[in-house]
Amino acid sequence: MIKTLTRRTTLSAALAATLVGGMAFADGHAIELRMSMAGSETDQRAVAMTEVFGPAVADFATYTPSYNATLFAQGTELEAISRGNLEMSITSAQELAQFFPEFSIFTAGYVHQDAAHQVAVFNDPLFEPFHQTVIDELGVRLLSVMYLGRRQVNLRQTREELEVMTPDDLAGVNLRMPGTDAWQFLGSALGAAPTPMAFNEVYTALSTGAVDGQDNPLPTVVDARFYEVTNQIVLTSHLVDLNYIAISEAVFQSLTPEQQATVQEAADAAAEAGRVRQLELEGELVAFLEGEGMEVYEPDVAAFREAVQAAYLGSEFAETWPEGVLDQINALGAN
């Protein structure tokens, strides 16, 4: 289901930002930037924002993060920003596709090739219409792109019980995926039976067998301690996952040009710091997971890529993709 918001919502957000801009907080700053995210405080995105972004804007704003979806439920942050109830979030292309179907191109399996390709796409003129639509229709500005990692399939079964080499091997496997249409489609394209579930419910569901597995980058598997309740990692690398650092456009416009520049630079620096650390972690964590008794192996990635891309190109998702954009994305990856 595609979500819609009225222009009145955007105007109410602008009014809220104006009111916030006129208030003074206990520390003397005129603006508070509350960040709501589903991840924990040890998540590398959270660490980068706290250690890099927060100090960079400290001269004129108070950065206040909230973790584990305790401030706003996962998937509701964008609407909260649009309505003036929240200043910042770390959002996904999947969540944006709920409002703007064309964003599903950035959720498709095997479209982004690596972390550098993500940055190139975000900063290329091809992304500008996407960026402007989010500002105009939702009142949200996407500041920078964060590398979340290559998503892998993580299962409770041992490799002896279930070896996954092609999408056919995932038939009937209840794979937890976030609840949006884009995520659920990706799970189906991989060959699994996708099960919608909030992130903070996944550990318990894996431990009880309510789901057979989940998909996330290796750093998230370790950060959430999923290796305690699963037995194997299948290195499908089916999605080079990303998040966007998002801020209320009304709040952003309430800042001076110099403050806006500082916020933008701080977001880019936080994204780069998180990206570097995520890449380092991915290089280290296979050995760690194997040391914890996990079986880690690579399937027939070509078979997965062929099946997933065919599923997307034959779906209604591809019908919403602007003409020629996929070719432009692929060309950037070839450079």
NUDOTOR-921407 format. One record per residue (C-alpha): residue in one letter; residue number from 1; x negated, y, z. Coordinates in Angstrom, 3 decimals. Layout:
<nodes>
+-----+-----+----------+----------+----------+
| res |   n |        x |        y |        z |
+-----+-----+----------+----------+----------+
|   A | NUM |        X |        Y |        Z |
...
+-----+-----+----------+----------+----------+
</nodes>
This chain:
<nodes>
+-----+-----+----------+----------+----------+
| res |   n |        x |        y |        z |
+-----+-----+----------+----------+----------+
|   M |   1 |    0.000 |    0.000 |    0.000 |
|   I |   2 |   -1.356 |    3.419 |   -0.997 |
|   K |   3 |   -1.150 |    6.051 |    1.702 |
|   T |   4 |   -0.100 |    9.621 |    0.974 |
|   L |   5 |   -0.309 |   12.844 |    2.941 |
|   T |   6 |    1.509 |   16.092 |    2.306 |
|   R |   7 |   -0.023 |   19.485 |    1.708 |
|   R |   8 |    1.514 |   20.493 |    5.053 |
|   T |   9 |   -0.839 |   17.976 |    6.662 |
|   T |  10 |   -3.846 |   19.662 |    5.101 |
|   L |  11 |   -2.626 |   23.059 |    6.222 |
|   S |  12 |   -2.135 |   21.797 |    9.783 |
|   A |  13 |   -5.703 |   20.533 |    9.731 |
|   A |  14 |   -6.936 |   23.952 |    8.674 |
|   L |  15 |   -4.951 |   25.569 |   11.480 |
|   A |  16 |   -6.382 |   23.116 |   14.002 |
|   A |  17 |   -9.891 |   23.878 |   12.810 |
|   T |  18 |   -9.273 |   27.591 |   13.153 |
|   L |  19 |   -8.080 |   27.099 |   16.713 |
|   V |  20 |  -11.087 |   24.936 |   17.529 |
|   G |  21 |  -13.408 |   27.538 |   16.059 |
|   G |  22 |  -12.104 |   30.094 |   18.517 |
|   M |  23 |  -12.547 |   27.987 |   21.629 |
|   A |  24 |  -15.581 |   27.826 |   23.861 |
|   F |  25 |  -16.593 |   24.508 |   25.409 |
|   A |  26 |  -18.348 |   23.958 |   28.710 |
|   D |  27 |  -21.787 |   23.918 |   27.105 |
|   G |  28 |  -21.164 |   27.263 |   25.398 |
|   H |  29 |  -20.746 |   25.912 |   21.863 |
|   A |  30 |  -17.805 |   27.102 |   19.837 |
|   I |  31 |  -17.252 |   23.817 |   18.060 |
|   E |  32 |  -17.125 |   20.171 |   19.063 |
|   L |  33 |  -17.800 |   17.503 |   16.455 |
|   R |  34 |  -16.131 |   14.330 |   17.723 |
|   M |  35 |  -17.152 |   11.226 |   15.816 |
|   S |  36 |  -14.920 |    8.143 |   15.921 |
|   M |  37 |  -16.310 |    4.829 |   14.683 |
|   A |  38 |  -15.567 |    1.119 |   15.053 |
|   G |  39 |  -19.186 |    0.070 |   15.617 |
|   S |  40 |  -21.038 |   -0.065 |   18.932 |
|   E |  41 |  -23.574 |    2.427 |   20.248 |
|   T |  42 |  -26.403 |    0.073 |   19.173 |
|   D |  43 |  -25.197 |   -0.042 |   15.561 |
|   Q |  44 |  -27.872 |    1.587 |   13.401 |
|   R |  45 |  -25.335 |    4.051 |   11.970 |
|   A |  46 |  -24.503 |    5.168 |   15.497 |
|   V |  47 |  -28.152 |    5.343 |   16.494 |
|   A |  48 |  -29.044 |    7.451 |   13.456 |
|   M |  49 |  -26.195 |    9.880 |   14.069 |
|   T |  50 |  -27.019 |   10.208 |   17.765 |
|   E |  51 |  -30.787 |   10.523 |   17.368 |
|   V |  52 |  -30.898 |   12.561 |   14.147 |
|   F |  53 |  -27.593 |   14.287 |   13.423 |
|   G |  54 |  -26.673 |   15.354 |   16.949 |
|   P |  55 |  -29.949 |   17.127 |   17.785 |
|   A |  56 |  -30.046 |   18.790 |   14.350 |
|   V |  57 |  -26.742 |   20.603 |   14.899 |
|   A |  58 |  -27.193 |   21.204 |   18.638 |
|   D |  59 |  -27.804 |   24.940 |   18.253 |
|   F |  60 |  -24.179 |   25.589 |   17.301 |
|   A |  61 |  -22.166 |   22.409 |   17.878 |
|   T |  62 |  -21.682 |   19.590 |   20.348 |
|   Y |  63 |  -21.785 |   16.157 |   18.717 |
|   T |  64 |  -19.613 |   13.706 |   20.696 |
|   P |  65 |  -19.544 |   10.123 |   19.410 |
|   S |  66 |  -16.951 |    7.525 |   20.378 |
|   Y |  67 |  -17.614 |    3.821 |   19.748 |
|   N |  68 |  -15.746 |    0.533 |   19.386 |
|   A |  69 |  -12.628 |    2.257 |   18.003 |
|   T |  70 |  -11.784 |    3.565 |   21.471 |
|   L |  71 |  -10.797 |    7.065 |   20.301 |
|   F |  72 |   -8.930 |    6.116 |   17.102 |
|   A |  73 |   -8.172 |    2.649 |   15.788 |
|   Q |  74 |  -10.238 |    1.453 |   12.843 |
|   G |  75 |   -8.596 |    2.592 |    9.623 |
|   T |  76 |   -6.776 |    5.567 |   11.161 |
|   E |  77 |   -9.698 |    8.000 |   11.356 |
|   L |  78 |   -9.193 |    9.651 |    7.956 |
|   E |  79 |   -5.591 |   10.508 |    8.707 |
|   A |  80 |   -6.679 |   11.823 |   12.106 |
|   I |  81 |   -9.183 |   14.134 |   10.418 |
|   S |  82 |   -6.620 |   15.243 |    7.861 |
|   R |  83 |   -4.136 |   16.115 |   10.591 |
|   G |  84 |   -6.683 |   18.097 |   12.573 |
|   N |  85 |   -6.949 |   15.567 |   15.412 |
|   L |  86 |  -10.562 |   14.534 |   14.742 |
|   E |  87 |  -13.637 |   16.193 |   13.270 |
|   M |  88 |  -15.813 |   13.344 |   11.959 |
|   S |  89 |  -15.877 |    9.643 |   11.143 |
|   I |  90 |  -17.955 |    7.066 |    9.348 |
|   T |  91 |  -15.607 |    5.771 |    6.695 |
|   S |  92 |  -15.701 |    3.195 |    3.918 |
|   A |  93 |  -14.826 |    3.136 |    0.233 |
|   Q |  94 |  -12.252 |    0.492 |    1.134 |
|   E |  95 |  -10.463 |    2.908 |    3.456 |
|   L |  96 |  -10.610 |    5.677 |    0.863 |
|   A |  97 |   -9.135 |    3.325 |   -1.730 |
|   Q |  98 |   -6.018 |    3.181 |    0.442 |
|   F |  99 |   -5.448 |    6.817 |   -0.465 |
|   F | 100 |   -7.172 |    6.978 |   -3.845 |
|   P | 101 |   -7.095 |    3.721 |   -5.855 |
|   E | 102 |   -9.985 |    4.812 |   -8.082 |
|   F | 103 |  -12.332 |    4.421 |   -5.079 |
|   S | 104 |  -11.900 |    0.666 |   -5.428 |
|   I | 105 |  -14.714 |    0.741 |   -7.987 |
|   F | 106 |  -17.117 |    1.325 |   -5.071 |
|   T | 107 |  -15.655 |   -1.664 |   -3.203 |
|   A | 108 |  -16.085 |   -4.146 |   -6.026 |
|   G | 109 |  -18.488 |   -7.009 |   -5.588 |
|   Y | 110 |  -21.863 |   -6.761 |   -7.319 |
|   V | 111 |  -21.354 |   -3.142 |   -8.507 |
|   H | 112 |  -23.969 |   -1.404 |   -6.358 |
|   Q | 113 |  -27.315 |   -3.101 |   -6.821 |
|   D | 114 |  -29.323 |   -1.936 |   -3.804 |
|   A | 115 |  -29.688 |    0.891 |   -1.297 |
|   A | 116 |  -31.449 |    3.243 |   -3.731 |
|   H | 117 |  -28.720 |    2.663 |   -6.300 |
|   Q | 118 |  -26.088 |    3.734 |   -3.752 |
|   V | 119 |  -27.832 |    7.067 |   -3.206 |
|   A | 120 |  -28.253 |    7.620 |   -6.940 |
|   V | 121 |  -24.540 |    7.015 |   -7.527 |
|   F | 122 |  -23.441 |    9.275 |   -4.652 |
|   N | 123 |  -25.656 |   12.156 |   -5.835 |
|   D | 124 |  -24.884 |   11.760 |   -9.547 |
|   P | 125 |  -22.362 |   14.049 |  -11.299 |
|   L | 126 |  -20.194 |   10.951 |  -11.896 |
|   F | 127 |  -19.285 |   11.031 |   -8.176 |
|   E | 128 |  -18.215 |   14.684 |   -8.090 |
|   P | 129 |  -14.580 |   14.087 |   -9.174 |
|   F | 130 |  -14.230 |   11.453 |   -6.440 |
|   H | 131 |  -15.730 |   13.818 |   -3.890 |
|   Q | 132 |  -13.490 |   16.718 |   -4.876 |
|   T | 133 |  -10.339 |   14.603 |   -4.796 |
|   V | 134 |  -10.983 |   13.647 |   -1.174 |
|   I | 135 |  -11.454 |   17.311 |   -0.276 |
|   D | 136 |   -8.399 |   18.546 |   -2.174 |
|   E | 137 |   -5.947 |   15.802 |   -1.251 |
|   L | 138 |   -7.092 |   14.694 |    2.202 |
|   G | 139 |   -9.015 |   17.636 |    3.618 |
|   V | 140 |  -12.084 |   15.471 |    4.183 |
|   R | 141 |  -15.628 |   16.117 |    2.960 |
|   L | 142 |  -18.005 |   13.217 |    2.321 |
|   L | 143 |  -21.395 |   14.461 |    3.457 |
|   S | 144 |  -23.706 |   11.553 |    2.716 |
|   V | 145 |  -23.824 |    7.828 |    1.985 |
|   M | 146 |  -25.095 |    5.338 |    4.571 |
|   Y | 147 |  -26.510 |    1.938 |    3.663 |
|   L | 148 |  -24.783 |   -0.722 |    5.725 |
|   G | 149 |  -26.580 |   -3.638 |    4.131 |
|   R | 150 |  -25.937 |   -6.576 |    1.849 |
|   R | 151 |  -22.870 |   -8.459 |    3.048 |
|   Q | 152 |  -23.341 |  -12.187 |    3.555 |
|   V | 153 |  -20.889 |  -14.982 |    4.386 |
|   N | 154 |  -21.164 |  -16.136 |    8.016 |
|   L | 155 |  -19.407 |  -19.408 |    8.995 |
|   R | 156 |  -18.655 |  -21.480 |   12.082 |
|   Q | 157 |  -19.201 |  -24.772 |   10.238 |
|   T | 158 |  -22.680 |  -26.234 |   10.004 |
|   R | 159 |  -24.227 |  -26.682 |    6.593 |
|   E | 160 |  -23.777 |  -30.434 |    6.996 |
|   E | 161 |  -20.043 |  -29.903 |    7.470 |
|   L | 162 |  -19.703 |  -27.339 |    4.680 |
|   E | 163 |  -22.375 |  -26.346 |    2.198 |
|   V | 164 |  -21.407 |  -23.324 |    0.139 |
|   M | 165 |  -23.047 |  -23.126 |   -3.280 |
|   T | 166 |  -20.223 |  -21.755 |   -5.481 |
|   P | 167 |  -16.896 |  -19.953 |   -4.888 |
|   D | 168 |  -15.092 |  -23.297 |   -5.155 |
|   D | 169 |  -16.751 |  -24.360 |   -1.899 |
|   L | 170 |  -14.975 |  -21.559 |   -0.011 |
|   A | 171 |  -11.509 |  -22.794 |   -0.976 |
|   G | 172 |   -9.317 |  -22.910 |    2.128 |
|   V | 173 |  -11.893 |  -21.188 |    4.338 |
|   N | 174 |  -10.227 |  -18.557 |    6.550 |
|   L | 175 |  -12.653 |  -15.680 |    6.132 |
|   R | 176 |  -12.053 |  -12.609 |    8.283 |
|   M | 177 |  -11.977 |   -9.450 |    6.222 |
|   P | 178 |  -10.814 |   -5.943 |    7.167 |
|   G | 179 |   -7.118 |   -5.452 |    6.508 |
|   T | 180 |   -7.081 |   -3.146 |    3.477 |
|   D | 181 |   -6.046 |   -4.373 |    0.033 |
|   A | 182 |   -9.546 |   -3.829 |   -1.347 |
|   W | 183 |  -11.187 |   -5.973 |    1.340 |
|   Q | 184 |   -8.591 |   -8.700 |    1.044 |
|   F | 185 |   -9.069 |   -8.860 |   -2.716 |
|   L | 186 |  -12.834 |   -9.210 |   -2.314 |
|   G | 187 |  -12.307 |  -12.151 |    0.027 |
|   S | 188 |  -10.082 |  -13.830 |   -2.543 |
|   A | 189 |  -12.569 |  -13.112 |   -5.343 |
|   L | 190 |  -15.231 |  -14.930 |   -3.314 |
|   G | 191 |  -12.981 |  -17.994 |   -3.323 |
|   A | 192 |  -11.905 |  -17.816 |    0.331 |
|   A | 193 |   -8.577 |  -17.317 |    2.108 |
|   P | 194 |   -9.020 |  -13.790 |    3.515 |
|   T | 195 |   -7.622 |  -13.106 |    6.985 |
|   P | 196 |   -7.061 |   -9.459 |    8.015 |
|   M | 197 |   -8.442 |   -8.630 |   11.441 |
|   A | 198 |   -9.886 |   -5.630 |   13.285 |
|   F | 199 |  -13.635 |   -5.757 |   13.852 |
|   N | 200 |  -13.377 |   -5.740 |   17.638 |
|   E | 201 |  -11.315 |   -8.965 |   17.518 |
|   V | 202 |  -13.730 |  -10.977 |   15.379 |
|   Y | 203 |  -16.073 |  -12.397 |   18.039 |
|   T | 204 |  -13.212 |  -13.944 |   19.996 |
|   A | 205 |  -11.542 |  -15.247 |   16.834 |
|   L | 206 |  -14.769 |  -16.962 |   15.781 |
|   S | 207 |  -15.314 |  -18.466 |   19.211 |
|   T | 208 |  -11.796 |  -19.917 |   19.330 |
|   G | 209 |  -11.671 |  -21.030 |   15.711 |
|   A | 210 |   -8.864 |  -18.632 |   14.795 |
|   V | 211 |  -10.986 |  -17.857 |   11.726 |
|   D | 212 |  -13.694 |  -19.921 |   10.040 |
|   G | 213 |  -16.018 |  -17.041 |    9.341 |
|   Q | 214 |  -16.618 |  -13.404 |    8.569 |
|   D | 215 |  -18.731 |  -11.369 |    6.171 |
|   N | 216 |  -21.136 |   -8.623 |    7.199 |
|   P | 217 |  -24.757 |   -7.571 |    6.706 |
|   L | 218 |  -27.303 |   -9.394 |    8.853 |
|   P | 219 |  -27.917 |   -6.430 |   11.209 |
|   T | 220 |  -24.204 |   -6.379 |   12.029 |
|   V | 221 |  -24.206 |  -10.144 |   12.617 |
|   V | 222 |  -26.958 |   -9.640 |   15.184 |
|   D | 223 |  -25.606 |   -6.422 |   16.695 |
|   A | 224 |  -22.178 |   -8.027 |   17.254 |
|   R | 225 |  -23.818 |  -11.312 |   18.394 |
|   F | 226 |  -21.801 |  -13.339 |   15.892 |
|   Y | 227 |  -24.696 |  -15.802 |   15.761 |
|   E | 228 |  -23.570 |  -17.008 |   19.193 |
|   V | 229 |  -20.290 |  -18.348 |   17.761 |
|   T | 230 |  -21.282 |  -19.333 |   14.191 |
|   N | 231 |  -23.703 |  -21.798 |   12.606 |
|   Q | 232 |  -24.653 |  -20.647 |    9.118 |
|   I | 233 |  -25.327 |  -17.663 |    6.886 |
|   V | 234 |  -24.753 |  -17.974 |    3.140 |
|   L | 235 |  -26.819 |  -15.282 |    1.387 |
|   T | 236 |  -24.249 |  -14.344 |   -1.236 |
|   S | 237 |  -25.226 |  -10.630 |   -1.162 |
|   H | 238 |  -21.802 |  -10.068 |   -2.679 |
|   L | 239 |  -21.520 |   -6.435 |   -1.695 |
|   V | 240 |  -24.203 |   -3.831 |   -1.144 |
|   D | 241 |  -22.074 |   -2.243 |    1.530 |
|   L | 242 |  -21.877 |    1.442 |    2.267 |
|   N | 243 |  -20.234 |    3.976 |    4.526 |
|   Y | 244 |  -19.753 |    7.694 |    4.083 |
|   I | 245 |  -20.368 |   10.300 |    6.778 |
|   A | 246 |  -17.108 |   12.256 |    6.716 |
|   I | 247 |  -16.190 |   15.602 |    8.228 |
|   S | 248 |  -13.055 |   17.727 |    8.281 |
|   E | 249 |  -13.202 |   20.133 |    5.347 |
|   A | 250 |  -11.391 |   22.761 |    7.413 |
|   V | 251 |  -13.985 |   22.468 |   10.160 |
|   F | 252 |  -16.806 |   22.536 |    7.598 |
|   Q | 253 |  -15.408 |   25.716 |    6.032 |
|   S | 254 |  -15.157 |   27.330 |    9.483 |
|   L | 255 |  -18.956 |   27.196 |    9.718 |
|   T | 256 |  -21.331 |   29.840 |    8.420 |
|   P | 257 |  -23.238 |   29.017 |    5.213 |
|   E | 258 |  -26.365 |   28.434 |    7.275 |
|   Q | 259 |  -24.512 |   26.079 |    9.618 |
|   Q | 260 |  -22.992 |   24.226 |    6.657 |
|   A | 261 |  -26.464 |   23.742 |    5.209 |
|   T | 262 |  -27.705 |   22.433 |    8.554 |
|   V | 263 |  -24.795 |   19.970 |    8.835 |
|   Q | 264 |  -25.453 |   18.712 |    5.311 |
|   E | 265 |  -29.185 |   18.334 |    5.917 |
|   A | 266 |  -28.544 |   16.611 |    9.238 |
|   A | 267 |  -26.161 |   14.122 |    7.626 |
|   D | 268 |  -28.635 |   13.352 |    4.843 |
|   A | 269 |  -31.445 |   12.898 |    7.360 |
|   A | 270 |  -29.306 |   10.609 |    9.543 |
|   A | 271 |  -28.292 |    8.568 |    6.507 |
|   E | 272 |  -31.915 |    8.193 |    5.427 |
|   A | 273 |  -33.044 |    7.191 |    8.923 |
|   G | 274 |  -30.286 |    4.596 |    9.139 |
|   R | 275 |  -31.064 |    3.314 |    5.657 |
|   V | 276 |  -34.759 |    2.821 |    6.400 |
|   R | 277 |  -33.990 |    0.980 |    9.622 |
|   Q | 278 |  -31.334 |   -1.231 |    8.035 |
|   L | 279 |  -33.750 |   -2.285 |    5.307 |
|   E | 280 |  -36.394 |   -3.075 |    7.921 |
|   L | 281 |  -33.910 |   -5.098 |    9.956 |
|   E | 282 |  -32.760 |   -7.117 |    6.963 |
|   G | 283 |  -36.343 |   -8.073 |    6.334 |
|   E | 284 |  -36.792 |   -9.263 |    9.924 |
|   L | 285 |  -33.527 |  -10.938 |   10.805 |
|   V | 286 |  -33.578 |  -14.135 |    8.763 |
|   A | 287 |  -36.371 |  -15.455 |   10.979 |
|   F | 288 |  -34.541 |  -14.287 |   14.116 |
|   L | 289 |  -31.297 |  -15.996 |   13.109 |
|   E | 290 |  -33.084 |  -19.204 |   12.204 |
|   G | 291 |  -34.751 |  -19.069 |   15.604 |
|   E | 292 |  -31.269 |  -18.911 |   17.133 |
|   G | 293 |  -30.381 |  -22.168 |   15.390 |
|   M | 294 |  -28.579 |  -20.659 |   12.387 |
|   E | 295 |  -28.891 |  -22.258 |    8.951 |
|   V | 296 |  -29.661 |  -19.522 |    6.401 |
|   Y | 297 |  -29.715 |  -20.295 |    2.686 |
|   E | 298 |  -28.974 |  -18.849 |   -0.746 |
|   P | 299 |  -26.149 |  -20.254 |   -2.881 |
|   D | 300 |  -25.756 |  -20.046 |   -6.671 |
|   V | 301 |  -25.563 |  -16.247 |   -6.687 |
|   A | 302 |  -25.059 |  -16.143 |  -10.467 |
|   A | 303 |  -21.934 |  -18.283 |  -10.094 |
|   F | 304 |  -20.592 |  -15.966 |   -7.414 |
|   R | 305 |  -21.395 |  -12.843 |   -9.446 |
|   E | 306 |  -19.682 |  -14.199 |  -12.539 |
|   A | 307 |  -16.560 |  -15.237 |  -10.631 |
|   V | 308 |  -16.274 |  -12.024 |   -8.622 |
|   Q | 309 |  -16.789 |   -9.668 |  -11.551 |
|   A | 310 |  -14.303 |  -11.607 |  -13.671 |
|   A | 311 |  -11.750 |  -11.369 |  -10.865 |
|   Y | 312 |  -12.120 |   -7.605 |  -10.651 |
|   L | 313 |  -12.055 |   -6.939 |  -14.371 |
|   G | 314 |   -8.869 |   -8.958 |  -14.643 |
|   S | 315 |   -7.187 |   -7.178 |  -11.722 |
|   E | 316 |   -5.088 |   -4.084 |  -11.230 |
|   F | 317 |   -8.023 |   -2.506 |   -9.409 |
|   A | 318 |   -9.967 |   -2.084 |  -12.643 |
|   E | 319 |   -6.948 |   -0.367 |  -14.183 |
|   T | 320 |   -7.471 |    2.554 |  -11.773 |
|   W | 321 |  -11.176 |    3.006 |  -12.548 |
|   P | 322 |  -11.904 |    6.136 |  -14.596 |
|   E | 323 |  -12.962 |    5.258 |  -18.112 |
|   G | 324 |  -16.699 |    4.912 |  -18.563 |
|   V | 325 |  -17.627 |    5.247 |  -14.864 |
|   L | 326 |  -18.641 |    1.598 |  -14.449 |
|   D | 327 |  -20.986 |    1.942 |  -17.428 |
|   Q | 328 |  -22.481 |    5.077 |  -15.864 |
|   I | 329 |  -23.003 |    3.245 |  -12.564 |
|   N | 330 |  -24.659 |    0.319 |  -14.312 |
|   A | 331 |  -26.901 |    2.719 |  -16.274 |
|   L | 332 |  -28.111 |    4.331 |  -13.046 |
|   G | 333 |  -29.037 |    0.894 |  -11.749 |
|   A | 334 |  -31.077 |    0.206 |  -14.861 |
|   N | 335 |  -33.199 |    3.351 |  -14.420 |
+-----+-----+----------+----------+----------+
</nodes>
